[in-house]
């Protein structure tokens, strides 16, 4: 069992090192492209990103409104039950 755990740890470390190297390489390539001026971003890409961000924010806002409405209804039901209990006790 201990041998397996050591083997697994060693392979996980190897995989992490490979992943770090790949991410570093990708980052270096992006930086080099930007330095040369080949950023690749144009107005259409920026517009698409802005539109996607607006849609994401709108979806978040709608989800928040639904959540608030749901909790408001639940609190109304709880208050109704509390009032019924108060009426029974009184």
N, CA, C and O atoms as CSV, one atom per row, in Angstrom:
chain,resi,resn,atom,element,x,y,z
A,1,UNK,N,N,0.826,-1.194,0.000
A,1,UNK,CA,C,0.000,0.000,0.000
A,1,UNK,C,C,0.872,1.260,0.000
A,1,UNK,O,O,0.616,2.207,-0.743
A,2,UNK,N,N,1.899,1.254,0.840
A,2,UNK,CA,C,2.778,2.420,0.919
A,2,UNK,C,C,3.514,2.636,-0.389
A,2,UNK,O,O,3.733,3.773,-0.806
A,3,UNK,N,N,3.897,1.537,-1.041
A,3,UNK,CA,C,4.600,1.644,-2.320
A,3,UNK,C,C,3.690,2.285,-3.354
A,3,UNK,O,O,4.127,3.129,-4.137
A,4,UNK,N,N,2.411,1.880,-3.358
A,4,UNK,CA,C,1.448,2.449,-4.302
A,4,UNK,C,C,1.281,3.947,-4.054
A,4,UNK,O,O,1.250,4.730,-5.003
A,5,UNK,N,N,1.174,4.345,-2.803
A,5,UNK,CA,C,0.996,5.757,-2.489
A,5,UNK,C,C,2.208,6.580,-2.927
A,5,UNK,O,O,2.056,7.692,-3.431
A,6,UNK,N,N,3.408,6.034,-2.735
A,6,UNK,CA,C,4.609,6.736,-3.192
A,6,UNK,C,C,4.620,6.854,-4.710
A,6,UNK,O,O,4.957,7.907,-5.253
A,7,UNK,N,N,4.249,5.764,-5.400
A,7,UNK,CA,C,4.187,5.776,-6.856
A,7,UNK,C,C,3.173,6.807,-7.340
A,7,UNK,O,O,3.438,7.564,-8.274
A,8,UNK,N,N,1.999,6.827,-6.689
A,8,UNK,CA,C,0.939,7.764,-7.075
A,8,UNK,C,C,1.391,9.203,-6.851
A,8,UNK,O,O,1.174,10.065,-7.703
A,9,UNK,N,N,2.012,9.461,-5.716
A,9,UNK,CA,C,2.480,10.810,-5.411
A,9,UNK,C,C,3.513,11.271,-6.444
A,9,UNK,O,O,3.479,12.414,-6.899
A,10,UNK,N,N,4.421,10.377,-6.806
A,10,UNK,CA,C,5.459,10.709,-7.770
A,10,UNK,C,C,4.844,11.046,-9.130
A,10,UNK,O,O,5.266,12.002,-9.781
A,11,UNK,N,N,3.846,10.261,-9.563
A,11,UNK,CA,C,3.209,10.508,-10.856
A,11,UNK,C,C,2.368,11.775,-10.838
A,11,UNK,O,O,2.313,12.494,-11.835
A,12,UNK,N,N,1.724,12.053,-9.737
A,12,UNK,CA,C,0.943,13.286,-9.628
A,12,UNK,C,C,1.875,14.486,-9.712
A,12,UNK,O,O,1.569,15.468,-10.390
A,13,UNK,N,N,3.007,14.411,-9.028
A,13,UNK,CA,C,3.980,15.501,-9.092
A,13,UNK,C,C,4.494,15.685,-10.513
A,13,UNK,O,O,4.659,16.814,-10.976
A,14,UNK,N,N,4.744,14.585,-11.201
A,14,UNK,CA,C,5.206,14.654,-12.586
A,14,UNK,C,C,4.162,15.337,-13.466
A,14,UNK,O,O,4.489,16.203,-14.278
A,15,UNK,N,N,2.908,14.937,-13.293
A,15,UNK,CA,C,1.823,15.512,-14.078
A,15,UNK,C,C,1.693,17.008,-13.797
A,15,UNK,O,O,1.513,17.796,-14.726
A,16,UNK,N,N,1.785,17.408,-12.523
A,16,UNK,CA,C,1.707,18.824,-12.181
A,16,UNK,C,C,2.832,19.611,-12.829
A,16,UNK,O,O,2.611,20.716,-13.326
A,17,UNK,N,N,4.041,19.051,-12.831
A,17,UNK,CA,C,5.169,19.741,-13.460
A,17,UNK,C,C,4.949,19.917,-14.956
A,17,UNK,O,O,5.245,20.979,-15.504
A,18,UNK,N,N,4.438,18.896,-15.617
A,18,UNK,CA,C,4.170,18.984,-17.059
A,18,UNK,C,C,3.112,20.044,-17.325
A,18,UNK,O,O,3.246,20.844,-18.251
A,19,UNK,N,N,2.066,20.048,-16.516
A,19,UNK,CA,C,0.990,21.024,-16.697
A,19,UNK,C,C,1.512,22.448,-16.483
A,19,UNK,O,O,1.157,23.357,-17.233
A,20,UNK,N,N,2.344,22.642,-15.472
A,20,UNK,CA,C,2.921,23.966,-15.225
A,20,UNK,C,C,3.761,24.426,-16.406
A,20,UNK,O,O,3.690,25.584,-16.817
A,21,UNK,N,N,4.563,23.506,-16.951
A,21,UNK,CA,C,5.399,23.863,-18.097
A,21,UNK,C,C,4.549,24.250,-19.297
A,21,UNK,O,O,4.870,25.207,-20.001
A,22,UNK,N,N,3.465,23.513,-19.538
A,22,UNK,CA,C,2.590,23.815,-20.669
A,22,UNK,C,C,1.932,25.174,-20.482
A,22,UNK,O,O,1.857,25.961,-21.426
A,23,UNK,N,N,1.454,25.458,-19.270
A,23,UNK,CA,C,0.822,26.754,-19.009
A,23,UNK,C,C,1.834,27.885,-19.154
A,23,UNK,O,O,1.504,28.947,-19.681
A,24,UNK,N,N,3.050,27.668,-18.694
A,24,UNK,CA,C,4.094,28.679,-18.828
A,24,UNK,C,C,4.399,28.930,-20.299
A,24,UNK,O,O,4.555,30.076,-20.720
A,25,UNK,N,N,4.480,27.864,-21.071
A,25,UNK,CA,C,4.758,27.990,-22.497
A,25,UNK,C,C,3.639,28.767,-23.192
A,25,UNK,O,O,3.914,29.642,-24.013
A,26,UNK,N,N,2.392,28.457,-22.874
A,26,UNK,CA,C,1.256,29.171,-23.476
A,26,UNK,C,C,1.294,30.650,-23.109
A,26,UNK,O,O,1.040,31.513,-23.949
A,27,UNK,N,N,1.612,30.935,-21.847
A,27,UNK,CA,C,1.698,32.322,-21.402
A,27,UNK,C,C,2.793,33.072,-22.144
A,27,UNK,O,O,2.597,34.214,-22.560
A,28,UNK,N,N,3.947,32.430,-22.310
A,28,UNK,CA,C,5.055,33.065,-23.025
A,28,UNK,C,C,4.677,33.357,-24.472
A,28,UNK,O,O,5.036,34.407,-25.006
A,29,UNK,N,N,3.965,32.452,-25.100
A,29,UNK,CA,C,3.537,32.659,-26.489
A,29,UNK,C,C,2.571,33.837,-26.574
A,29,UNK,O,O,2.686,34.665,-27.477
A,30,UNK,N,N,1.613,33.920,-25.637
A,30,UNK,CA,C,0.668,35.045,-25.637
A,30,UNK,C,C,1.406,36.364,-25.457
A,30,UNK,O,O,1.113,37.339,-26.149
A,31,UNK,N,N,2.361,36.401,-24.532
A,31,UNK,CA,C,3.127,37.632,-24.294
A,31,UNK,C,C,3.926,38.022,-25.537
A,31,UNK,O,O,3.998,39.201,-25.884
A,32,UNK,N,N,4.518,37.048,-26.198
A,32,UNK,CA,C,5.304,37.329,-27.403
A,32,UNK,C,C,4.403,37.883,-28.505
A,32,UNK,O,O,4.789,38.822,-29.203
A,33,UNK,N,N,3.221,37.318,-28.667
A,33,UNK,CA,C,2.296,37.811,-29.696
A,33,UNK,C,C,1.891,39.248,-29.413
A,33,UNK,O,O,1.829,40.072,-30.326
A,34,UNK,N,N,1.620,39.543,-28.168
A,34,UNK,CA,C,1.219,40.911,-27.820
A,34,UNK,C,C,2.365,41.883,-28.026
A,34,UNK,O,O,2.148,43.010,-28.473
A,35,UNK,N,N,3.576,41.466,-27.708
A,35,UNK,CA,C,4.739,42.341,-27.871
A,35,UNK,C,C,4.975,42.663,-29.344
A,35,UNK,O,O,5.375,43.776,-29.685
A,36,UNK,N,N,4.728,41.692,-30.209
A,36,UNK,CA,C,4.931,41.881,-31.638
A,36,UNK,C,C,3.771,42.663,-32.236
A,36,UNK,O,O,3.916,43.278,-33.292
A,37,UNK,N,N,2.621,42.644,-31.568
A,37,UNK,CA,C,1.457,43.355,-32.089
A,37,UNK,C,C,0.455,42.408,-32.709
A,37,UNK,O,O,-0.535,42.852,-33.291
A,38,UNK,N,N,0.681,41.153,-32.602
A,38,UNK,CA,C,-0.238,40.162,-33.144
A,38,UNK,C,C,-1.192,39.666,-32.086
A,38,UNK,O,O,-1.366,38.460,-31.905
A,39,UNK,N,N,-1.809,40.599,-31.387
A,39,UNK,CA,C,-2.708,40.240,-30.291
A,39,UNK,C,C,-3.859,39.386,-30.798
A,39,UNK,O,O,-4.301,38.470,-30.105
A,40,UNK,N,N,-4.341,39.673,-31.982
A,40,UNK,CA,C,-5.401,38.868,-32.562
A,40,UNK,C,C,-6.794,39.335,-32.160
A,40,UNK,O,O,-7.778,38.871,-32.736
A,41,UNK,N,N,-6.904,40.230,-31.200
A,41,UNK,CA,C,-8.213,40.741,-30.811
A,41,UNK,C,C,-8.623,41.835,-31.772
A,41,UNK,O,O,-7.868,42.770,-32.038
A,42,UNK,N,N,-9.816,41.703,-32.282
A,42,UNK,CA,C,-10.327,42.763,-33.125
A,42,UNK,C,C,-11.651,43.230,-32.537
A,42,UNK,O,O,-12.094,42.741,-31.498
A,43,UNK,N,N,-12.270,44.181,-33.218
A,43,UNK,CA,C,-13.501,44.769,-32.689
A,43,UNK,C,C,-14.613,43.744,-32.558
A,43,UNK,O,O,-15.389,43.798,-31.603
A,44,UNK,N,N,-14.706,42.817,-33.492
A,44,UNK,CA,C,-15.764,41.812,-33.442
A,44,UNK,C,C,-15.619,40.931,-32.206
A,44,UNK,O,O,-16.604,40.624,-31.534
A,45,UNK,N,N,-14.384,40.526,-31.911
A,45,UNK,CA,C,-14.154,39.693,-30.728
A,45,UNK,C,C,-14.517,40.448,-29.458
A,45,UNK,O,O,-15.125,39.892,-28.543
A,46,UNK,N,N,-14.140,41.710,-29.414
A,46,UNK,CA,C,-14.446,42.517,-28.238
A,46,UNK,C,C,-15.946,42.694,-28.079
A,46,UNK,O,O,-16.464,42.628,-26.964
A,47,UNK,N,N,-16.648,42.918,-29.185
A,47,UNK,CA,C,-18.105,43.071,-29.135
A,47,UNK,C,C,-18.767,41.779,-28.668
A,47,UNK,O,O,-19.701,41.811,-27.867
A,48,UNK,N,N,-18.285,40.646,-29.167
A,48,UNK,CA,C,-18.834,39.361,-28.752
A,48,UNK,C,C,-18.607,39.132,-27.266
A,48,UNK,O,O,-19.497,38.655,-26.562
A,49,UNK,N,N,-17.409,39.475,-26.788
A,49,UNK,CA,C,-17.111,39.312,-25.369
A,49,UNK,C,C,-17.989,40.210,-24.509
A,49,UNK,O,O,-18.484,39.788,-23.464
A,50,UNK,N,N,-18.183,41.461,-24.956
A,50,UNK,CA,C,-19.031,42.391,-24.215
A,50,UNK,C,C,-20.469,41.902,-24.182
A,50,UNK,O,O,-21.131,41.978,-23.147
A,51,UNK,N,N,-20.952,41.400,-25.313
A,51,UNK,CA,C,-22.323,40.874,-25.380
A,51,UNK,C,C,-22.480,39.667,-24.463
A,51,UNK,O,O,-23.478,39.544,-23.752
A,52,UNK,N,N,-21.501,38.786,-24.484
A,52,UNK,CA,C,-21.548,37.610,-23.610
A,52,UNK,C,C,-21.540,38.033,-22.143
A,52,UNK,O,O,-22.241,37.444,-21.321
A,53,UNK,N,N,-20.761,39.036,-21.821
A,53,UNK,CA,C,-20.705,39.533,-20.437
A,53,UNK,C,C,-22.041,40.151,-20.031
A,53,UNK,O,O,-22.511,39.938,-18.913
A,54,UNK,N,N,-22.655,40.918,-20.940
A,54,UNK,CA,C,-23.984,41.491,-20.639
A,54,UNK,C,C,-25.004,40.392,-20.412
A,54,UNK,O,O,-25.804,40.470,-19.480
A,55,UNK,N,N,-24.985,39.362,-21.259
A,55,UNK,CA,C,-25.926,38.251,-21.096
A,55,UNK,C,C,-25.695,37.523,-19.773
A,55,UNK,O,O,-26.648,37.134,-19.099
A,56,UNK,N,N,-24.437,37.344,-19.409
A,56,UNK,CA,C,-24.108,36.673,-18.159
A,56,UNK,C,C,-24.623,37.475,-16.967
A,56,UNK,O,O,-25.204,36.912,-16.038
A,57,UNK,N,N,-24.409,38.792,-16.996
A,57,UNK,CA,C,-24.869,39.640,-15.903
A,57,UNK,C,C,-26.392,39.651,-15.815
A,57,UNK,O,O,-26.955,39.644,-14.721
A,58,UNK,N,N,-27.052,39.667,-16.963
A,58,UNK,CA,C,-28.515,39.635,-16.977
A,58,UNK,C,C,-29.031,38.322,-16.402
A,58,UNK,O,O,-29.998,38.317,-15.641
A,59,UNK,N,N,-28.400,37.219,-16.755
A,59,UNK,CA,C,-28.808,35.919,-16.214
A,59,UNK,C,C,-28.608,35.878,-14.701
A,59,UNK,O,O,-29.445,35.340,-13.977
A,60,UNK,N,N,-27.517,36.439,-14.229
A,60,UNK,CA,C,-27.272,36.483,-12.788
A,60,UNK,C,C,-28.345,37.321,-12.100
A,60,UNK,O,O,-28.862,36.936,-11.051
A,61,UNK,N,N,-28.678,38.466,-12.692
A,61,UNK,CA,C,-29.692,39.350,-12.118
A,61,UNK,C,C,-31.055,38.653,-12.063
A,61,UNK,O,O,-31.759,38.737,-11.057
A,62,UNK,N,N,-31.422,37.965,-13.146
A,62,UNK,CA,C,-32.707,37.251,-13.168
A,62,UNK,C,C,-32.730,36.137,-12.123
A,62,UNK,O,O,-33.737,35.949,-11.440
A,63,UNK,N,N,-31.638,35.405,-11.996
A,63,UNK,CA,C,-31.579,34.328,-11.009
A,63,UNK,C,C,-31.715,34.896,-9.599
A,63,UNK,O,O,-32.374,34.299,-8.748
A,64,UNK,N,N,-31.100,36.032,-9.355
A,64,UNK,CA,C,-31.193,36.671,-8.040
A,64,UNK,C,C,-32.628,37.106,-7.750
A,64,UNK,O,O,-33.114,36.942,-6.631
A,65,UNK,N,N,-33.300,37.658,-8.751
A,65,UNK,CA,C,-34.696,38.065,-8.573
A,65,UNK,C,C,-35.583,36.864,-8.278
A,65,UNK,O,O,-36.445,36.934,-7.402
A,66,UNK,N,N,-35.381,35.752,-9.003
A,66,UNK,CA,C,-36.168,34.537,-8.744
A,66,UNK,C,C,-35.914,34.010,-7.337
A,66,UNK,O,O,-36.836,33.577,-6.646
A,67,UNK,N,N,-34.644,34.054,-6.922
A,67,UNK,CA,C,-34.296,33.578,-5.586
A,67,UNK,C,C,-34.968,34.434,-4.512
A,67,UNK,O,O,-35.502,33.906,-3.537
A,68,UNK,N,N,-34.938,35.753,-4.694
A,68,UNK,CA,C,-35.568,36.649,-3.723
A,68,UNK,C,C,-37.073,36.418,-3.654
A,68,UNK,O,O,-37.652,36.401,-2.568
A,69,UNK,N,N,-37.705,36.240,-4.811
A,69,UNK,CA,C,-39.154,35.988,-4.844
A,69,UNK,C,C,-39.494,34.677,-4.138
A,69,UNK,O,O,-40.467,34.602,-3.387
A,70,UNK,N,N,-38.696,33.657,-4.381
A,70,UNK,CA,C,-38.905,32.356,-3.744
A,70,UNK,C,C,-38.811,32.485,-2.224
A,70,UNK,O,O,-39.648,31.956,-1.493
A,71,UNK,N,N,-37.791,33.189,-1.762
A,71,UNK,CA,C,-37.612,33.340,-0.315
A,71,UNK,C,C,-38.702,34.216,0.296
A,71,UNK,O,O,-39.110,33.993,1.435
A,72,UNK,N,N,-39.174,35.206,-0.451
A,72,UNK,CA,C,-40.264,36.044,0.043
A,72,UNK,C,C,-41.529,35.206,0.245
A,72,UNK,O,O,-42.209,35.335,1.263
A,73,UNK,N,N,-41.838,34.343,-0.739
A,73,UNK,CA,C,-43.008,33.481,-0.623
A,73,UNK,C,C,-42.870,32.513,0.553
A,73,UNK,O,O,-43.825,32.287,1.296
A,74,UNK,N,N,-41.677,31.948,0.712
A,74,UNK,CA,C,-41.459,31.022,1.827
A,74,UNK,C,C,-41.651,31.727,3.159
A,74,UNK,O,O,-42.232,31.158,4.082
A,75,UNK,N,N,-41.171,32.954,3.270
A,75,UNK,CA,C,-41.312,33.703,4.522
A,75,UNK,C,C,-42.775,34.039,4.779
A,75,UNK,O,O,-43.211,34.022,5.930
A,76,UNK,N,N,-43.543,34.344,3.738
A,76,UNK,CA,C,-44.977,34.587,3.909
A,76,UNK,C,C,-45.680,33.347,4.450
A,76,UNK,O,O,-46.514,33.447,5.350
A,77,UNK,N,N,-45.345,32.179,3.903
A,77,UNK,CA,C,-45.939,30.934,4.377
A,77,UNK,C,C,-45.570,30.667,5.830
A,77,UNK,O,O,-46.414,30.242,6.619
A,78,UNK,N,N,-44.326,30.912,6.181
A,78,UNK,CA,C,-43.887,30.720,7.568
A,78,UNK,C,C,-44.629,31.655,8.513
A,78,UNK,O,O,-45.048,31.258,9.601
A,79,UNK,N,N,-44.785,32.904,8.080
A,79,UNK,CA,C,-45.480,33.870,8.929
A,79,UNK,C,C,-46.940,33.477,9.100
A,79,UNK,O,O,-47.516,33.661,10.173
A,80,UNK,N,N,-47.537,32.937,8.046
A,80,UNK,CA,C,-48.919,32.474,8.132
A,80,UNK,C,C,-49.023,31.329,9.149
A,80,UNK,O,O,-49.946,31.295,9.962
A,81,UNK,N,N,-48.073,30.400,9.094
A,81,UNK,CA,C,-48.066,29.288,10.051
A,81,UNK,C,C,-47.845,29.805,11.470
A,81,UNK,O,O,-48.492,29.330,12.403
A,82,UNK,N,N,-46.955,30.759,11.646
A,82,UNK,CA,C,-46.715,31.329,12.975
A,82,UNK,C,C,-47.973,31.971,13.529
A,82,UNK,O,O,-48.301,31.822,14.706
A,83,UNK,N,N,-48.682,32.700,12.645
A,83,UNK,CA,C,-49.913,33.355,13.089
A,83,UNK,C,C,-50.960,32.331,13.494
A,83,UNK,O,O,-51.669,32.525,14.482
A,84,UNK,N,N,-51.064,31.245,12.741
A,84,UNK,CA,C,-52.017,30.191,13.105
A,84,UNK,C,C,-51.681,29.602,14.455
A,84,UNK,O,O,-52.582,29.335,15.251
A,85,UNK,N,N,-50.399,29.391,14.733
A,85,UNK,CA,C,-49.993,28.866,16.038
A,85,UNK,C,C,-50.309,29.873,17.129
A,85,UNK,O,O,-50.784,29.495,18.199
A,86,UNK,N,N,-50.053,31.145,16.875
A,86,UNK,CA,C,-50.386,32.173,17.879
A,86,UNK,C,C,-51.878,32.182,18.177
A,86,UNK,O,O,-52.290,32.301,19.332
A,87,UNK,N,N,-52.705,32.051,17.102
A,87,UNK,CA,C,-54.153,32.041,17.295
A,87,UNK,C,C,-54.579,30.840,18.121
A,87,UNK,O,O,-55.465,30.967,18.966
A,88,UNK,N,N,-53.977,29.678,17.902
A,88,UNK,CA,C,-54.343,28.475,18.661
A,88,UNK,C,C,-53.966,28.617,20.134
A,88,UNK,O,O,-54.713,28.206,21.022
A,89,UNK,N,N,-52.798,29.204,20.375
A,89,UNK,CA,C,-52.304,29.338,21.751
A,89,UNK,C,C,-53.102,30.406,22.502
A,89,UNK,O,O,-53.320,30.275,23.706
A,90,UNK,N,N,-53.530,31.434,21.826
A,90,UNK,CA,C,-54.245,32.525,22.499
A,90,UNK,C,C,-55.615,32.155,22.933
A,90,UNK,O,O,-56.324,32.979,23.511
